[in-house]
Amino acid sequence: MPEKIYNIQEVADFLGLYKGTIVNYENRHIFPKAHRNPINNYREYAKEDIEGLRKILKRGR
C-alpha cells in the first residue's frame, strides 16, 4: 500500500502553523525544502517529514 502523502495545508493544520509560515521557514532554511510533485509542483510531505518538522519546532521553543 502506498504511503500517505500530505499537502501543505494538512501539514500546517497538524503543526498549528499557517501555510505561509511553512513556506517562509523553507525560504529561510529553518525547514528543509519539501519534495515537489513533478506534475503540478505542489509541496508533498510524508509522515516522516512532518515528524522532522515537529522536532525542529520543538528545538526552537
C-alpha distance matrix in Angstrom:
0.0 3.8 6.5 9.0 12.1 15.4 18.7 22.1 23.3 20.5 21.2 24.9 24.6 22.8 25.5 28.4 29.3 30.1 28.1 31.4 31.6 28.3 29.5 32.9 31.5 29.5 32.8 34.8 32.4 31.8 28.0 26.4 25.6 22.2 19.9 20.9 19.0 21.0 21.4 22.8 23.5 22.0 21.2 17.5 16.7 13.9 14.5 16.4 18.5 19.5 20.5 22.5 24.3 25.1 26.7 28.7 30.0 31.0 33.0 34.9 36.1
3.8 0.0 3.8 6.4 8.8 12.4 15.5 18.8 20.4 17.9 18.5 22.2 22.3 20.7 23.1 26.1 26.6 27.3 25.0 28.1 28.4 25.0 26.0 29.4 28.1 26.0 29.2 31.3 29.0 28.6 24.8 23.0 22.0 18.5 16.2 17.1 15.3 17.3 18.0 19.3 19.8 18.4 17.5 13.9 13.3 10.8 12.2 14.1 15.7 16.9 18.4 20.1 21.6 22.8 24.5 26.2 27.5 28.9 30.7 32.4 33.8
6.5 3.8 0.0 3.8 6.3 9.7 13.1 16.2 17.8 15.1 15.2 19.0 19.2 17.3 19.6 22.7 23.3 24.2 22.2 25.3 25.3 21.9 23.2 26.4 25.0 23.1 26.4 28.3 26.0 25.3 21.5 20.0 19.3 16.0 14.1 15.6 14.5 17.2 18.2 18.9 18.8 17.0 15.4 11.6 10.2 7.3 8.4 10.5 12.1 13.2 14.6 16.4 17.9 19.0 20.8 22.5 23.8 25.1 27.0 28.7 30.1
9.0 6.4 3.8 0.0 3.8 6.5 10.1 13.3 14.4 11.6 12.3 15.9 15.9 14.3 17.0 19.8 20.4 21.1 19.2 22.5 22.7 19.6 21.0 24.4 23.2 21.7 25.0 27.0 25.1 24.2 20.4 19.4 18.6 15.0 13.7 14.8 13.7 16.9 17.5 17.5 17.5 15.0 13.6 9.9 8.7 6.6 7.5 10.6 11.6 11.7 13.8 15.9 16.7 17.6 20.0 21.6 22.3 23.8 26.0 27.3 28.5
12.1 8.8 6.3 3.8 0.0 3.8 6.8 10.1 11.8 9.7 10.1 13.7 14.4 13.4 15.5 18.2 18.3 18.6 16.2 19.3 19.8 16.5 17.6 21.1 20.1 18.4 21.5 23.8 22.1 21.5 17.7 16.6 15.4 11.6 10.4 11.2 10.4 13.9 14.6 14.2 13.9 11.3 9.8 6.2 5.6 5.1 7.5 10.3 9.9 10.4 13.2 14.7 14.9 16.4 19.0 19.9 20.6 22.7 24.7 25.6 27.1
15.4 12.4 9.7 6.5 3.8 0.0 3.8 6.7 8.1 6.0 6.6 10.0 10.7 10.2 12.4 14.8 14.7 14.9 12.7 16.0 16.5 13.5 14.9 18.4 17.7 16.4 19.6 21.8 20.5 19.6 16.0 15.6 14.5 10.9 10.8 11.5 11.3 15.1 15.6 14.3 13.7 10.4 8.5 5.8 5.0 6.2 7.7 10.8 9.6 8.9 12.2 13.9 13.1 14.4 17.5 18.2 18.3 20.6 22.9 23.4 24.6
18.7 15.5 13.1 10.1 6.8 3.8 0.0 3.8 5.6 5.4 6.4 8.7 10.2 10.9 12.5 14.2 13.3 12.6 9.9 13.1 14.2 11.5 12.3 16.0 16.0 14.7 17.5 20.0 19.3 18.7 15.3 15.2 13.5 10.1 10.4 10.2 10.2 14.0 14.2 12.0 11.3 7.6 6.3 5.2 6.3 9.1 10.9 13.5 11.4 10.6 14.3 15.4 13.8 15.5 18.7 18.7 18.5 21.3 23.4 23.3 24.6
22.1 18.8 16.2 13.3 10.1 6.7 3.8 0.0 3.8 5.5 5.0 6.0 8.6 9.8 10.4 11.8 10.1 9.2 6.2 9.4 10.5 7.9 8.9 12.4 12.6 11.9 14.5 16.8 16.6 15.9 12.9 13.4 11.9 9.2 10.8 10.8 12.0 15.6 16.1 13.5 12.0 8.3 6.3 6.9 7.5 10.8 12.2 14.2 11.4 10.1 13.9 14.4 12.1 13.8 17.1 16.5 16.0 19.1 21.1 20.5 21.9
23.3 20.4 17.8 14.4 11.8 8.1 5.6 3.8 0.0 3.8 5.4 5.0 6.2 8.6 9.9 10.2 9.1 7.9 6.0 9.7 11.0 9.6 11.1 14.1 14.7 14.7 17.2 19.2 19.4 18.3 15.6 16.8 15.5 13.0 14.6 14.4 15.0 18.6 18.5 15.6 14.8 11.0 9.8 10.2 10.5 13.2 13.9 16.4 14.0 12.0 15.4 16.6 14.0 14.9 18.6 18.3 17.0 19.9 22.4 21.6 22.3
20.5 17.9 15.1 11.6 9.7 6.0 5.4 5.5 3.8 0.0 3.8 5.4 5.1 6.2 8.7 9.8 10.0 10.2 9.1 12.8 13.3 11.4 13.6 16.5 16.3 16.3 19.2 21.0 20.6 19.1 16.1 17.1 16.4 13.5 14.8 15.2 15.6 19.4 19.5 17.2 16.5 12.7 11.0 10.0 9.3 11.1 11.0 14.0 12.4 9.9 13.1 15.0 13.0 13.4 17.1 17.6 16.4 18.8 21.6 21.4 21.9
21.2 18.5 15.2 12.3 10.1 6.6 6.4 5.0 5.4 3.8 0.0 3.8 5.4 5.0 6.1 8.4 8.2 9.2 8.1 11.6 11.1 8.7 11.4 14.1 13.2 13.3 16.6 18.0 17.3 15.5 12.6 13.8 13.6 11.1 13.1 14.3 15.6 19.3 20.1 18.0 16.5 12.9 10.2 9.3 7.6 9.6 9.4 11.5 9.4 6.7 10.0 11.5 9.3 9.9 13.5 13.8 12.9 15.5 18.0 17.9 18.7
24.9 22.2 19.0 15.9 13.7 10.0 8.7 6.0 5.0 5.4 3.8 0.0 3.8 5.5 5.2 5.8 4.8 5.5 5.5 8.9 8.4 7.2 10.2 12.3 12.0 13.0 15.8 16.9 17.0 15.0 12.8 14.8 14.7 12.9 15.5 16.3 17.8 21.5 22.1 19.4 17.8 14.2 11.9 12.0 11.0 13.3 13.0 14.8 12.4 9.5 12.4 13.5 10.4 10.7 14.4 14.0 12.3 15.1 17.7 16.8 17.3
24.6 22.3 19.2 15.9 14.4 10.7 10.2 8.6 6.2 5.1 5.4 3.8 0.0 3.8 5.5 5.1 6.4 7.6 8.6 12.0 11.6 10.9 13.9 15.9 15.6 16.7 19.6 20.6 20.6 18.4 16.2 18.2 18.2 16.1 18.3 19.1 20.1 23.9 24.1 21.5 20.5 16.7 14.7 14.3 12.9 14.5 13.5 15.9 14.3 10.9 13.3 15.3 12.7 11.9 15.7 16.2 14.0 16.1 19.3 18.7 18.5
22.8 20.7 17.3 14.3 13.4 10.2 10.9 9.8 8.6 6.2 5.0 5.5 3.8 0.0 3.8 5.7 7.9 10.3 11.0 14.3 13.1 11.8 15.1 17.0 15.8 16.8 20.1 20.8 20.2 17.6 15.2 17.1 17.7 15.6 17.7 19.3 20.4 24.2 24.9 22.8 21.5 17.8 15.2 14.0 11.8 12.5 10.7 12.9 11.9 8.2 10.0 12.5 10.4 9.1 12.8 14.0 12.2 13.8 17.1 17.2 17.0
25.5 23.1 19.6 17.0 15.5 12.4 12.5 10.4 9.9 8.7 6.1 5.2 5.5 3.8 0.0 3.8 5.5 8.7 10.1 12.6 10.6 9.6 13.3 14.5 12.9 14.5 17.7 17.9 17.4 14.6 12.7 15.2 16.3 15.0 17.7 19.5 21.3 25.0 26.0 23.8 21.9 18.5 15.6 14.9 12.6 13.8 12.1 13.3 11.7 8.1 9.5 11.1 8.3 6.8 10.5 11.0 8.7 10.7 13.8 13.6 13.5
28.4 26.1 22.7 19.8 18.2 14.8 14.2 11.8 10.2 9.8 8.4 5.8 5.1 5.7 3.8 0.0 3.8 7.0 9.6 11.9 10.1 10.4 13.9 14.7 13.9 16.1 18.8 18.8 19.1 16.3 15.0 17.9 18.7 17.6 20.4 21.8 23.5 27.1 27.8 25.2 23.5 20.0 17.5 17.4 15.6 17.1 15.7 17.1 15.3 11.9 13.3 14.7 11.6 10.1 13.5 13.6 10.6 12.5 15.7 14.6 13.9
29.3 26.6 23.3 20.4 18.3 14.7 13.3 10.1 9.1 10.0 8.2 4.8 6.4 7.9 5.5 3.8 0.0 3.8 6.5 8.2 6.4 7.2 10.5 11.1 10.8 13.1 15.4 15.7 16.4 13.9 12.9 15.8 16.4 15.6 18.7 19.7 21.7 25.2 26.0 23.1 21.2 17.8 15.5 16.2 14.9 17.2 16.5 17.6 15.1 12.2 14.2 14.8 11.2 10.8 14.1 13.2 10.4 13.2 15.7 14.1 14.1
30.1 27.3 24.2 21.1 18.6 14.9 12.6 9.2 7.9 10.2 9.2 5.5 7.6 10.3 8.7 7.0 3.8 0.0 3.8 5.3 5.2 6.8 9.0 9.9 10.9 12.8 14.5 15.4 16.8 15.0 13.9 16.5 16.3 15.4 18.4 18.7 20.6 23.8 24.2 21.1 19.3 16.1 14.3 15.7 15.4 18.2 18.3 19.6 16.8 14.3 16.9 17.2 13.6 14.0 17.3 15.9 13.6 16.7 18.8 16.9 17.2
28.1 25.0 22.2 19.2 16.2 12.7 9.9 6.2 6.0 9.1 8.1 5.5 8.6 11.0 10.1 9.6 6.5 3.8 0.0 3.8 5.4 5.3 6.5 8.7 10.0 10.9 12.6 14.4 15.5 14.4 12.7 14.6 13.6 12.5 15.2 15.2 17.0 20.1 20.5 17.4 15.5 12.3 10.8 12.6 13.0 16.2 17.0 18.4 15.2 13.4 16.6 16.6 13.2 14.5 17.7 16.3 14.7 18.1 20.0 18.4 19.4
31.4 28.1 25.3 22.5 19.3 16.0 13.1 9.4 9.7 12.8 11.6 8.9 12.0 14.3 12.6 11.9 8.2 5.3 3.8 0.0 3.8 5.4 5.1 6.0 8.5 9.8 10.4 12.1 14.0 13.4 12.6 14.7 13.7 13.5 16.5 16.3 18.5 21.2 21.8 18.6 16.3 13.8 12.4 15.0 15.6 19.0 19.9 20.8 17.4 15.9 18.9 18.3 14.7 16.3 19.0 16.9 15.3 19.0 20.3 18.1 19.3
31.6 28.4 25.3 22.7 19.8 16.5 14.2 10.5 11.0 13.3 11.1 8.4 11.6 13.1 10.6 10.1 6.4 5.2 5.4 3.8 0.0 3.8 5.4 4.9 6.0 8.5 9.7 10.3 12.0 10.6 10.2 13.1 13.1 13.4 16.8 17.4 20.1 22.9 24.0 21.1 18.5 15.9 13.7 15.7 15.4 18.5 18.9 19.3 16.0 14.3 16.7 15.9 12.2 13.5 15.9 13.6 11.8 15.4 16.6 14.3 15.6
28.3 25.0 21.9 19.6 16.5 13.5 11.5 7.9 9.6 11.4 8.7 7.2 10.9 11.8 9.6 10.4 7.2 6.8 5.3 5.4 3.8 0.0 3.8 5.4 5.1 6.2 8.7 9.8 10.4 9.1 7.5 9.9 9.7 9.7 13.2 14.2 16.9 19.9 21.3 18.6 15.9 13.3 10.6 12.3 11.8 14.9 15.7 16.0 12.4 11.2 13.9 12.9 9.4 11.5 14.0 11.9 10.9 14.7 15.8 14.3 16.1
29.5 26.0 23.2 21.0 17.6 14.9 12.3 8.9 11.1 13.6 11.4 10.2 13.9 15.1 13.3 13.9 10.5 9.0 6.5 5.1 5.4 3.8 0.0 3.8 5.5 5.1 6.2 8.6 9.8 9.9 8.6 10.1 8.8 9.3 12.5 12.7 15.6 18.1 19.5 16.7 13.7 11.8 9.7 12.4 13.0 16.5 17.9 18.1 14.4 14.0 16.9 15.5 12.3 14.9 17.1 14.6 14.2 18.0 18.7 16.9 19.1
32.9 29.4 26.4 24.4 21.1 18.4 16.0 12.4 14.1 16.5 14.1 12.3 15.9 17.0 14.5 14.7 11.1 9.9 8.7 6.0 4.9 5.4 3.8 0.0 3.8 5.4 5.1 6.1 8.5 8.5 8.8 11.1 10.6 12.1 15.6 16.1 19.2 21.5 23.0 20.3 17.1 15.5 13.4 16.0 16.2 19.5 20.6 20.3 16.7 16.1 18.4 16.7 13.3 15.7 17.3 14.3 13.6 17.4 17.6 15.2 17.4
31.5 28.1 25.0 23.2 20.1 17.7 16.0 12.6 14.7 16.3 13.2 12.0 15.6 15.8 12.9 13.9 10.8 10.9 10.0 8.5 6.0 5.1 5.5 3.8 0.0 3.8 5.4 5.0 6.0 4.9 5.4 8.3 9.1 10.9 14.7 16.1 19.4 21.9 23.8 21.5 18.2 16.4 13.6 15.5 14.9 17.7 18.5 17.7 14.1 13.7 15.6 13.4 10.2 12.7 13.9 10.6 10.4 14.2 14.1 12.1 14.7
29.5 26.0 23.1 21.7 18.4 16.4 14.7 11.9 14.7 16.3 13.3 13.0 16.7 16.8 14.5 16.1 13.1 12.8 10.9 9.8 8.5 6.2 5.1 5.4 3.8 0.0 3.8 5.4 5.0 5.9 4.7 5.8 5.5 7.9 11.4 12.8 16.3 18.5 20.8 18.7 15.2 13.9 11.1 13.2 13.0 16.0 17.5 16.6 12.8 13.3 15.5 13.1 10.5 13.8 14.9 11.9 12.7 16.3 16.1 14.8 17.7
32.8 29.2 26.4 25.0 21.5 19.6 17.5 14.5 17.2 19.2 16.6 15.8 19.6 20.1 17.7 18.8 15.4 14.5 12.6 10.4 9.7 8.7 6.2 5.1 5.4 3.8 0.0 3.8 5.4 7.7 8.1 8.8 8.0 10.7 13.8 14.5 18.0 19.6 21.8 19.6 16.0 15.4 13.2 15.9 16.4 19.5 21.2 20.3 16.5 17.1 19.3 16.8 14.2 17.3 18.2 15.0 15.6 19.2 18.6 16.7 19.7
34.8 31.3 28.3 27.0 23.8 21.8 20.0 16.8 19.2 21.0 18.0 16.9 20.6 20.8 17.9 18.8 15.7 15.4 14.4 12.1 10.3 9.8 8.6 6.1 5.0 5.4 3.8 0.0 3.8 5.6 7.7 9.4 10.0 13.1 16.4 17.7 21.3 23.0 25.3 23.3 19.7 18.8 16.3 18.6 18.4 21.1 22.3 21.0 17.4 17.8 19.3 16.5 14.0 16.7 17.0 13.4 14.0 17.3 16.2 14.1 17.2
32.4 29.0 26.0 25.1 22.1 20.5 19.3 16.6 19.4 20.6 17.3 17.0 20.6 20.2 17.4 19.1 16.4 16.8 15.5 14.0 12.0 10.4 9.8 8.5 6.0 5.0 5.4 3.8 0.0 3.8 5.4 6.2 7.8 11.2 14.4 16.3 20.0 21.8 24.5 22.9 19.2 18.4 15.5 17.1 16.5 18.9 20.0 18.2 14.8 15.8 17.0 13.8 11.9 15.0 14.8 11.4 12.9 16.1 14.7 13.4 16.9
31.8 28.6 25.3 24.2 21.5 19.6 18.7 15.9 18.3 19.1 15.5 15.0 18.4 17.6 14.6 16.3 13.9 15.0 14.4 13.4 10.6 9.1 9.9 8.5 4.9 5.9 7.7 5.6 3.8 0.0 3.8 6.7 9.3 11.9 15.4 17.7 21.2 23.5 26.1 24.3 20.8 19.3 16.1 17.2 15.9 18.0 18.4 16.7 13.5 13.8 14.5 11.5 9.3 11.8 11.6 7.9 9.2 12.3 11.1 9.7 13.2
28.0 24.8 21.5 20.4 17.7 16.0 15.3 12.9 15.6 16.1 12.6 12.8 16.2 15.2 12.7 15.0 12.9 13.9 12.7 12.6 10.2 7.5 8.6 8.8 5.4 4.7 8.1 7.7 5.4 3.8 0.0 3.8 6.4 8.4 12.0 14.5 17.9 20.4 22.9 21.3 17.9 16.3 12.8 13.6 12.2 14.2 14.9 13.4 9.9 10.5 11.8 8.9 6.7 10.0 10.4 7.5 9.1 12.4 12.0 11.5 14.6
26.4 23.0 20.0 19.4 16.6 15.6 15.2 13.4 16.8 17.1 13.8 14.8 18.2 17.1 15.2 17.9 15.8 16.5 14.6 14.7 13.1 9.9 10.1 11.1 8.3 5.8 8.8 9.4 6.2 6.7 3.8 0.0 3.8 6.3 9.3 12.1 15.7 17.8 20.7 19.7 16.2 15.1 11.7 12.2 11.1 13.0 14.4 12.5 9.1 11.0 12.4 9.3 8.4 12.1 12.3 10.0 12.3 15.3 14.7 14.8 18.0
25.6 22.0 19.3 18.6 15.4 14.5 13.5 11.9 15.5 16.4 13.6 14.7 18.2 17.7 16.3 18.7 16.4 16.3 13.6 13.7 13.1 9.7 8.8 10.6 9.1 5.5 8.0 10.0 7.8 9.3 6.4 3.8 0.0 3.8 6.6 8.8 12.5 14.4 17.3 16.1 12.5 11.8 8.8 10.1 10.1 12.8 15.0 13.8 10.2 12.2 14.5 12.0 10.8 14.6 15.4 13.3 15.2 18.4 18.2 17.9 21.0
22.2 18.5 16.0 15.0 11.6 10.9 10.1 9.2 13.0 13.5 11.1 12.9 16.1 15.6 15.0 17.6 15.6 15.4 12.5 13.5 13.4 9.7 9.3 12.1 10.9 7.9 10.7 13.1 11.2 11.9 8.4 6.3 3.8 0.0 3.8 6.2 9.6 12.2 14.8 13.7 10.4 9.1 5.7 6.3 6.6 9.6 12.2 11.8 8.3 10.2 13.1 11.5 10.5 14.0 15.5 14.2 15.7 18.9 19.4 19.4 22.1
19.9 16.2 14.1 13.7 10.4 10.8 10.4 10.8 14.6 14.8 13.1 15.5 18.3 17.7 17.7 20.4 18.7 18.4 15.2 16.5 16.8 13.2 12.5 15.6 14.7 11.4 13.8 16.4 14.4 15.4 12.0 9.3 6.6 3.8 0.0 3.8 6.7 9.1 12.0 11.7 8.9 8.3 5.7 5.4 6.7 9.1 12.5 12.2 9.5 12.0 14.9 13.6 13.4 16.7 18.2 17.3 19.1 22.0 22.5 22.9 25.5
20.9 17.1 15.6 14.8 11.2 11.5 10.2 10.8 14.4 15.2 14.3 16.3 19.1 19.3 19.5 21.8 19.7 18.7 15.2 16.3 17.4 14.2 12.7 16.1 16.1 12.8 14.5 17.7 16.3 17.7 14.5 12.1 8.8 6.2 3.8 0.0 3.8 6.1 8.6 8.1 5.1 5.4 4.6 5.8 8.8 11.6 15.2 15.5 12.8 14.8 18.0 17.0 16.3 19.6 21.4 20.4 21.7 24.9 25.6 25.5 28.1
19.0 15.3 14.5 13.7 10.4 11.3 10.2 12.0 15.0 15.6 15.6 17.8 20.1 20.4 21.3 23.5 21.7 20.6 17.0 18.5 20.1 16.9 15.6 19.2 19.4 16.3 18.0 21.3 20.0 21.2 17.9 15.7 12.5 9.6 6.7 3.8 0.0 3.8 5.5 5.8 4.7 5.4 6.4 6.6 10.0 12.2 15.9 16.9 14.8 16.6 19.9 19.5 19.0 22.0 24.0 23.4 24.6 27.6 28.6 28.7 31.0
21.0 17.3 17.2 16.9 13.9 15.1 14.0 15.6 18.6 19.4 19.3 21.5 23.9 24.2 25.0 27.1 25.2 23.8 20.1 21.2 22.9 19.9 18.1 21.5 21.9 18.5 19.6 23.0 21.8 23.5 20.4 17.8 14.4 12.2 9.1 6.1 3.8 0.0 3.8 5.9 5.5 8.1 9.7 10.3 13.6 15.6 19.3 20.0 18.0 20.1 23.2 22.5 22.2 25.3 27.2 26.3 27.7 30.8 31.5 31.6 34.1
21.4 18.0 18.2 17.5 14.6 15.6 14.2 16.1 18.5 19.5 20.1 22.1 24.1 24.9 26.0 27.8 26.0 24.2 20.5 21.8 24.0 21.3 19.5 23.0 23.8 20.8 21.8 25.3 24.5 26.1 22.9 20.7 17.3 14.8 12.0 8.6 5.5 3.8 0.0 3.8 5.9 8.2 11.0 11.7 15.3 17.3 21.0 22.2 20.3 21.9 25.3 25.0 24.4 27.3 29.5 28.8 29.8 32.9 33.9 33.8 36.2
22.8 19.3 18.9 17.5 14.2 14.3 12.0 13.5 15.6 17.2 18.0 19.4 21.5 22.8 23.8 25.2 23.1 21.1 17.4 18.6 21.1 18.6 16.7 20.3 21.5 18.7 19.6 23.3 22.9 24.3 21.3 19.7 16.1 13.7 11.7 8.1 5.8 5.9 3.8 0.0 3.8 5.5 9.0 10.6 14.4 17.0 20.5 22.0 19.6 20.7 24.3 24.1 22.9 25.7 28.2 27.3 27.9 31.2 32.3 31.9 34.1
23.5 19.8 18.8 17.5 13.9 13.7 11.3 12.0 14.8 16.5 16.5 17.8 20.5 21.5 21.9 23.5 21.2 19.3 15.5 16.3 18.5 15.9 13.7 17.1 18.2 15.2 16.0 19.7 19.2 20.8 17.9 16.2 12.5 10.4 8.9 5.1 4.7 5.5 5.9 3.8 0.0 3.8 6.5 8.9 12.6 15.6 19.1 20.0 17.3 18.7 22.2 21.4 20.2 23.3 25.5 24.3 25.1 28.5 29.3 28.8 31.2
22.0 18.4 17.0 15.0 11.3 10.4 7.6 8.3 11.0 12.7 12.9 14.2 16.7 17.8 18.5 20.0 17.8 16.1 12.3 13.8 15.9 13.3 11.8 15.5 16.4 13.9 15.4 18.8 18.4 19.3 16.3 15.1 11.8 9.1 8.3 5.4 5.4 8.1 8.2 5.5 3.8 0.0 3.8 6.3 10.0 13.3 16.4 17.8 15.0 15.8 19.5 19.2 17.7 20.4 23.0 22.0 22.4 25.8 27.0 26.5 28.6
21.2 17.5 15.4 13.6 9.8 8.5 6.3 6.3 9.8 11.0 10.2 11.9 14.7 15.2 15.6 17.5 15.5 14.3 10.8 12.4 13.7 10.6 9.7 13.4 13.6 11.1 13.2 16.3 15.5 16.1 12.8 11.7 8.8 5.7 5.7 4.6 6.4 9.7 11.0 9.0 6.5 3.8 0.0 3.8 6.8 10.4 13.4 14.5 11.4 12.3 15.9 15.4 13.9 16.8 19.3 18.3 18.9 22.2 23.4 23.1 25.2
17.5 13.9 11.6 9.9 6.2 5.8 5.2 6.9 10.2 10.0 9.3 12.0 14.3 14.0 14.9 17.4 16.2 15.7 12.6 15.0 15.7 12.3 12.4 16.0 15.5 13.2 15.9 18.6 17.1 17.2 13.6 12.2 10.1 6.3 5.4 5.8 6.6 10.3 11.7 10.6 8.9 6.3 3.8 0.0 3.8 6.9 10.2 11.6 9.2 10.3 13.8 13.8 13.1 15.7 18.1 17.9 18.7 21.6 23.0 23.3 25.3
16.7 13.3 10.2 8.7 5.6 5.0 6.3 7.5 10.5 9.3 7.6 11.0 12.9 11.8 12.6 15.6 14.9 15.4 13.0 15.6 15.4 11.8 13.0 16.2 14.9 13.0 16.4 18.4 16.5 15.9 12.2 11.1 10.1 6.6 6.7 8.8 10.0 13.6 15.3 14.4 12.6 10.0 6.8 3.8 0.0 3.8 6.6 7.9 5.7 6.7 10.1 10.5 10.1 12.5 14.8 15.1 16.1 18.6 20.1 20.8 22.7
13.9 10.8 7.3 6.6 5.1 6.2 9.1 10.8 13.2 11.1 9.6 13.3 14.5 12.5 13.8 17.1 17.2 18.2 16.2 19.0 18.5 14.9 16.5 19.5 17.7 16.0 19.5 21.1 18.9 18.0 14.2 13.0 12.8 9.6 9.1 11.6 12.2 15.6 17.3 17.0 15.6 13.3 10.4 6.9 3.8 0.0 3.8 5.4 5.2 6.6 8.9 10.0 10.9 12.7 14.6 15.7 17.0 18.9 20.5 21.8 23.5
14.5 12.2 8.4 7.5 7.5 7.7 10.9 12.2 13.9 11.0 9.4 13.0 13.5 10.7 12.1 15.7 16.5 18.3 17.0 19.9 18.9 15.7 17.9 20.6 18.5 17.5 21.2 22.3 20.0 18.4 14.9 14.4 15.0 12.2 12.5 15.2 15.9 19.3 21.0 20.5 19.1 16.4 13.4 10.2 6.6 3.8 0.0 3.8 5.4 5.2 6.4 8.7 10.0 10.6 12.6 14.5 15.5 16.8 18.8 20.4 21.7
16.4 14.1 10.5 10.6 10.3 10.8 13.5 14.2 16.4 14.0 11.5 14.8 15.9 12.9 13.3 17.1 17.6 19.6 18.4 20.8 19.3 16.0 18.1 20.3 17.7 16.6 20.3 21.0 18.2 16.7 13.4 12.5 13.8 11.8 12.2 15.5 16.9 20.0 22.2 22.0 20.0 17.8 14.5 11.6 7.9 5.4 3.8 0.0 3.8 5.4 5.1 6.2 8.7 9.8 10.6 12.5 14.4 15.4 16.8 18.8 20.5
18.5 15.7 12.1 11.6 9.9 9.6 11.4 11.4 14.0 12.4 9.4 12.4 14.3 11.9 11.7 15.3 15.1 16.8 15.2 17.4 16.0 12.4 14.4 16.7 14.1 12.8 16.5 17.4 14.8 13.5 9.9 9.1 10.2 8.3 9.5 12.8 14.8 18.0 20.3 19.6 17.3 15.0 11.4 9.2 5.7 5.2 5.4 3.8 0.0 3.8 5.5 5.1 6.3 8.6 9.9 10.7 12.5 14.4 15.6 17.0 19.0
19.5 16.9 13.2 11.7 10.4 8.9 10.6 10.1 12.0 9.9 6.7 9.5 10.9 8.2 8.1 11.9 12.2 14.3 13.4 15.9 14.3 11.2 14.0 16.1 13.7 13.3 17.1 17.8 15.8 13.8 10.5 11.0 12.2 10.2 12.0 14.8 16.6 20.1 21.9 20.7 18.7 15.8 12.3 10.3 6.7 6.6 5.2 5.4 3.8 0.0 3.8 5.4 5.1 6.1 8.7 9.9 10.6 12.4 14.4 15.6 17.0
20.5 18.4 14.6 13.8 13.2 12.2 14.3 13.9 15.4 13.1 10.0 12.4 13.3 10.0 9.5 13.3 14.2 16.9 16.6 18.9 16.7 13.9 16.9 18.4 15.6 15.5 19.3 19.3 17.0 14.5 11.8 12.4 14.5 13.1 14.9 18.0 19.9 23.2 25.3 24.3 22.2 19.5 15.9 13.8 10.1 8.9 6.4 5.1 5.5 3.8 0.0 3.8 5.4 5.0 6.3 8.8 9.9 10.6 12.5 14.5 15.8
22.5 20.1 16.4 15.9 14.7 13.9 15.4 14.4 16.6 15.0 11.5 13.5 15.3 12.5 11.1 14.7 14.8 17.2 16.6 18.3 15.9 12.9 15.5 16.7 13.4 13.1 16.8 16.5 13.8 11.5 8.9 9.3 12.0 11.5 13.6 17.0 19.5 22.5 25.0 24.1 21.4 19.2 15.4 13.8 10.5 10.0 8.7 6.2 5.1 5.4 3.8 0.0 3.8 5.4 5.1 6.4 8.8 10.0 10.8 12.8 14.8
24.3 21.6 17.9 16.7 14.9 13.1 13.8 12.1 14.0 13.0 9.3 10.4 12.7 10.4 8.3 11.6 11.2 13.6 13.2 14.7 12.2 9.4 12.3 13.3 10.2 10.5 14.2 14.0 11.9 9.3 6.7 8.4 10.8 10.5 13.4 16.3 19.0 22.2 24.4 22.9 20.2 17.7 13.9 13.1 10.1 10.9 10.0 8.7 6.3 5.1 5.4 3.8 0.0 3.8 5.4 5.1 6.3 8.7 10.0 10.9 12.9
25.1 22.8 19.0 17.6 16.4 14.4 15.5 13.8 14.9 13.4 9.9 10.7 11.9 9.1 6.8 10.1 10.8 14.0 14.5 16.3 13.5 11.5 14.9 15.7 12.7 13.8 17.3 16.7 15.0 11.8 10.0 12.1 14.6 14.0 16.7 19.6 22.0 25.3 27.3 25.7 23.3 20.4 16.8 15.7 12.5 12.7 10.6 9.8 8.6 6.1 5.0 5.4 3.8 0.0 3.8 5.5 5.1 6.3 8.8 10.1 11.1
26.7 24.5 20.8 20.0 19.0 17.5 18.7 17.1 18.6 17.1 13.5 14.4 15.7 12.8 10.5 13.5 14.1 17.3 17.7 19.0 15.9 14.0 17.1 17.3 13.9 14.9 18.2 17.0 14.8 11.6 10.4 12.3 15.4 15.5 18.2 21.4 24.0 27.2 29.5 28.2 25.5 23.0 19.3 18.1 14.8 14.6 12.6 10.6 9.9 8.7 6.3 5.1 5.4 3.8 0.0 3.8 5.4 5.1 6.3 8.8 10.2
28.7 26.2 22.5 21.6 19.9 18.2 18.7 16.5 18.3 17.6 13.8 14.0 16.2 14.0 11.0 13.6 13.2 15.9 16.3 16.9 13.6 11.9 14.6 14.3 10.6 11.9 15.0 13.4 11.4 7.9 7.5 10.0 13.3 14.2 17.3 20.4 23.4 26.3 28.8 27.3 24.3 22.0 18.3 17.9 15.1 15.7 14.5 12.5 10.7 9.9 8.8 6.4 5.1 5.5 3.8 0.0 3.8 5.5 5.2 6.5 9.1
30.0 27.5 23.8 22.3 20.6 18.3 18.5 16.0 17.0 16.4 12.9 12.3 14.0 12.2 8.7 10.6 10.4 13.6 14.7 15.3 11.8 10.9 14.2 13.6 10.4 12.7 15.6 14.0 12.9 9.2 9.1 12.3 15.2 15.7 19.1 21.7 24.6 27.7 29.8 27.9 25.1 22.4 18.9 18.7 16.1 17.0 15.5 14.4 12.5 10.6 9.9 8.8 6.3 5.1 5.4 3.8 0.0 3.8 5.5 5.2 6.7
31.0 28.9 25.1 23.8 22.7 20.6 21.3 19.1 19.9 18.8 15.5 15.1 16.1 13.8 10.7 12.5 13.2 16.7 18.1 19.0 15.4 14.7 18.0 17.4 14.2 16.3 19.2 17.3 16.1 12.3 12.4 15.3 18.4 18.9 22.0 24.9 27.6 30.8 32.9 31.2 28.5 25.8 22.2 21.6 18.6 18.9 16.8 15.4 14.4 12.4 10.6 10.0 8.7 6.3 5.1 5.5 3.8 0.0 3.8 5.4 5.4
33.0 30.7 27.0 26.0 24.7 22.9 23.4 21.1 22.4 21.6 18.0 17.7 19.3 17.1 13.8 15.7 15.7 18.8 20.0 20.3 16.6 15.8 18.7 17.6 14.1 16.1 18.6 16.2 14.7 11.1 12.0 14.7 18.2 19.4 22.5 25.6 28.6 31.5 33.9 32.3 29.3 27.0 23.4 23.0 20.1 20.5 18.8 16.8 15.6 14.4 12.5 10.8 10.0 8.8 6.3 5.2 5.5 3.8 0.0 3.8 5.6
34.9 32.4 28.7 27.3 25.6 23.4 23.3 20.5 21.6 21.4 17.9 16.8 18.7 17.2 13.6 14.6 14.1 16.9 18.4 18.1 14.3 14.3 16.9 15.2 12.1 14.8 16.7 14.1 13.4 9.7 11.5 14.8 17.9 19.4 22.9 25.5 28.7 31.6 33.8 31.9 28.8 26.5 23.1 23.3 20.8 21.8 20.4 18.8 17.0 15.6 14.5 12.8 10.9 10.1 8.8 6.5 5.2 5.4 3.8 0.0 3.8
36.1 33.8 30.1 28.5 27.1 24.6 24.6 21.9 22.3 21.9 18.7 17.3 18.5 17.0 13.5 13.9 14.1 17.2 19.4 19.3 15.6 16.1 19.1 17.4 14.7 17.7 19.7 17.2 16.9 13.2 14.6 18.0 21.0 22.1 25.5 28.1 31.0 34.1 36.2 34.1 31.2 28.6 25.2 25.3 22.7 23.5 21.7 20.5 19.0 17.0 15.8 14.8 12.9 11.1 10.2 9.1 6.7 5.4 5.6 3.8 0.0
